[in-house]
Amino acid sequence: GLGRTIKPSHELKLRCTEFDENGSVVLVNGEFRKSELIQKYSLLPRDLRKIDSSVLPHIFVRQTAILINLLHLRCLIKHNRVLVFDAYGSTDSVAQSSFMYDLEGKLRQRQGIAATGNLPYEFRALEAILLSVTQGLETEFEGVREPVVRVLRELEEDIDRHRLRHLLIFSKKLGTFEQKARLVRDAIEDLLEADDDLAAMYLTEKAQGTEREDENHEEVELLLESYHKVADEIVQVSSNLVSAIRNTEEIVRAILDANRNSLMLLDLKFSIGTLGISAGMFIAALYGMNLENFIEETAFGFAGVSIASTILAVVACIYGLRKLRKVQRLSMWGGGG
């Protein structure tokens, strides 16, 4: 039928760099069809879909391969091969280039060297990946932490609108970073909790025909736990800094509320003073009607009216201020004192 004759002009491809068992680069920016990778490395289509497009950190363990998607790195590890996929649109090209050199050095270390701890090929590749990821997190955190600490220190001396705007911007960046670091930590933690996946990560032994028990995975568990600890420390420090920002925001909000209340209180005091003066002027207004009241004939008329007006104004002010003070003295239960 027509549906069978219509085929895509080209199949989706993934670009990658390949390292051999000696740590040498045998292919740079090579392109593979997804179907080729699926067939060659016994993968599932969803595995490559997550590697190609997913932004969530994942570590997948398959029968003959380990798939890793952590931050700027997307890798496929075999017992004698490592494929590093290009991260399209990534801004971490410098970090990825640095990782290439580190990975090459790790893979060239032979199993007998004490510095490697007798780690097999796949674990040396895994360690290089985790090291690059945690170092990337530490570098990014330092870039976010310094301006945040500086703004928090400046806000202790003076609450400024521009500083508050900068704090808001840095707070969003720090929140994004904390979420990223937390996802990396959780990806490692999820793998640590899966005994069958940990045992299945011994690809070299499986290639030699040896299968491990699910509980026998001490080497890779220690390796993952060390980097899980580093990632967890980064999460905790960034979380503490986020808490410091929130506490500062609450303090600033309380100070601004107190200042606003002080301004409202001052406005009320002026209003009460105006009310008192208006009450005193009321008497003067009555005598401004030029009606006969016989007080003007007395020697003490002017002084008496002036004193009465002043007393009325003072009484009105005192009464208003007492009422205001009573409203200010709120008890814990919300009633006036």
N, C-alpha and C positions, 0 to 999 in steps of 0.2 A: 504494500500500500504506500501511499504518499508519506505517511508517518515514518516509514522505515528508510525512505530515500533521503529524507532531510536529516543531515548530521551537522554538528558544529564544524566550522572551517578549521578550528584548531582547538585542541584540548587544553584546559588550564594547566599551566606549568608552574613549578616552584624553582627558584634559583637558589643555589647553595654552593658552599665550599666543602670539599671532602678531604679528610685526613686519613692516612692509612695506618697500619699497625705500628709503624716506626715513628709516627708523629709528623710525617712529611705531608705537605700539601700536594695532592695528586690532581686536584680539580679546583679551579677558581671560577666562581660565578657560573658553574655549570647548570644547565636547565634539565629538569626531569618532569615528565608527565606524572600526574598524580596516580594514574593507573599503574605506571611503572614502579613507583615507590611502594604502592600497596601490594603489588605482586612480589616484588623483590624482597621486601622486609616483613612480609606477613602482617600487614597492618589492616585496619578497618578504615573505610572512607571517612568516618567521623573523626578519626584520629588526626588525619591531615587537615580536616576542616578546622579543628580546634587549633592546630599549629599555625595554619595559614591566616586565620581571621580572629581568633579569640584573643581578648585582651586580659582575660582572667588567668592568673598563674596556675599552671597545672604540671604535674609530673605523672606520666602514664607509664606503666610497666606492661609490656607485651611479651609474647613468648620468646622472641629473639631480639628484642630491641627495647630501648628506653626512650620515650619521647618527653622532651622538656620544653615548657613554654614559661619562662620566667623573665619578666620585664623586657629588656632589649635582646634577649637570647631565645632563639628557637632552634633546638638541636635534636638530632636523632643519634643515639649511641648504640653501636653494635659491639660485639666482643673484639672486633679488630678494625672498626671503622667509626668515624664520627662525621656526621653531616651537620653543618651549621647553615641554617637557612637565612637568607636575607630578610630583614624586617623592613618591608616596604613602608615608606613614609616615616621611618623612625628618625628621631633626632639624636640617637645615641650611636652614631656611626663611629665616633672616636672611641667610645667604650667598647664597641664590638671589635674594632681593629686591635685595641689593646688586649682584648680577650683572645684573639687569634694567636698572638705571640705567646701569651701565658699558656694557652692550651697546647701549643706546639711544644713548649718546654716541658710541660707535665707528661705528655704522651711519649716523649723521647727518653724519659727516665725508665730504666729497666726495672723489672720486678725485684731483682736481687739487691737494689740499692736501698740502704737503710732509711734514707730520707723519704722514700715513698711509703714506708711502712709495709712493704711487700703487697701493695695494693694492685689488683689486676687492672687491665687496660680500661675497662668501663668505669671503674671507681676513680681512676685518675682523671678521666674526662669529666665525671660528675663533680669531683672536687674543684676542678678548674672553673666549671660553670657556677657552682655555688659561691666560690671565692669572688668571682667577677660580680655576681649579683649583690652579695653583701657589701662589697667595696663600693659598688655603685650606689647602694642605699646610704651608706655612711657619707659618701661625698655629697649626695643630694641633700641629706639632712643637715650637714654643716652649712651648705649654702642657704638653707631656709632658716636654720636656728639663729645664726648671727644677727640678721636684721630684726627678727622677732625679739630677741633679748635686748637689742639696742632700743627698740621702740618702747618696750615695757619699762626699761630703765628711765627713758625720757618722760614717760607718762607719770612716773612717780614724782617728778619735779614739777611738771606743768601739763595740765590737760589741754591739749590743743586739737583743733578740728582736723588739721592736716595729719597729725600723728594718729588720730583715731581712724582716719581713712586708710592710712598705711597699715595700721593694725588689722583692719578688716581684710585688706588684700592679702597680707601675710598669713592671716588666720585661715583663709580659704586654701592657700597653697599648702600650709601645714596640714590641714585636714585631708587634702587630697593625698599628700605624701603618707600620712599615717595609715590611710586606707590601703594604699599600695603596699606598704611594708607589712601590714596585717595580713593581706592576701598571700604574700610570699611566705610568711611564717606559717599560715594555715595550710598552705600547699605542702610544705615540708612536714608539718604535724600530721596531716591526713595520711601521708605515706608512712610515717613512723608507726601509726596505729594499725597498719595493714601488714600482718606478719607474712601472709602469702606473697604480697608484692615485694617485700624486702627480700625474701628468699629467692624470688624469681629474678632479682636484679643481678645475680651471679651469672652473667652471660658467658663468661669464659669457661666456667665449669660445665654449663649446659652444652656448650659447643663441643666439649670433650666427652660428653655422654654422662655427666654426673648431675644428679638431681639432689638438691638440698631439702632437708625437712623445713617445715614452715617456721619452726622456732630457732633454727640455726642460721642466724644472720647478724652476728655480733659486730663484724667489721663495718658493714655498711650502716648499721644502726648507730655506732659510735661516730661515724663520719657525718651522718645526717644530724645527729643530736648536737654536735659541736656548732654547726652552722645554724641550726634551729635556735640555739642559745644566743648567737650573735643577732639573728633577726628579731628574736624576742626582746633583747635588750634595746634594740633600735625602736621597736614598737613602744616599749615602756617609757623610754626617754621622750619620744615624740608625744606620747599620750600625756605625760606630765607637763610638757610644754603647752599642749592644748588646754589642759586644766588651768595652767597659770594664766593663759589668755582669757579663759572664761571667768576666772576669779577677778582678773583686772577689769574685764567688761562689767561685771556685777558691781565692783567698787566704783567705777566711773559712773555707772548708771545711778548708784545711790548718791554719789556726790552731786551729780547734775540734778537729781530729784530734790536734794536738800537745797541747792542753790535756787531752783525754781520755786520751792516753797518759801524760801527767804524773800524772794522778790514779790511773791504774792502777799506775804505777810506785811512787807513794807508798803505795798500798794493799799492794803486794808488799813494800815495805820494812817496813811495820808488821807484815805477816805473818811476815817473816823475824825481826824483833825478838821477836815473840811466840813463835816457834819456839825461839829461843835461850833466852829466859826459861823456857820449858817444859822445855828440856833441863836447865837448872840446877836447876829445881824437882824434877826426877826423882830426883836424889840425896837432896834433902830429904825427898821422899816415902818413899824407902827407909828412912831413919832414923826416920821417923814411925811405923814398925810396932812400936816398943817391943820389939824382939828384942835379945837380948844380942849385942853385937858387940865388946865390950872396948875400944872406942875412947873411950867416955865416961870410962873410968878414967884416960886419959892427960891430960896438961895441955894438949896442943895438938890435941885431937880436934876441938873446935868450929871452931877457926881453920882447921884442915886441910880439913875438909869444906866450910866456907864458901868457901875459896880454890879448891878443886877444882870446886865448883858454878859459881863465877864464871868460872873458866877455860873450863869446858865451854860455858857460855852464850855467852861471847865468841867462842870458836872456831866455834860453830854459826852465830853471826851473821856472822862474817867469811867463812865458807865460803859461806853463802847470798848475801851481797852480791857476792862475787867471781863466783859463778855468774850472778847477775843482770847484773853489768857485762859479762860475757862474752857474754850473750845480746843486750845492747844494742849491742855493737860488731859490727854486721852489715856484711859486706863488700858490694861492688857485686854480687857473684854470689850473695848471699843466704845465705852461710855465716857462722858465728860467727867473730869475730876471735880 
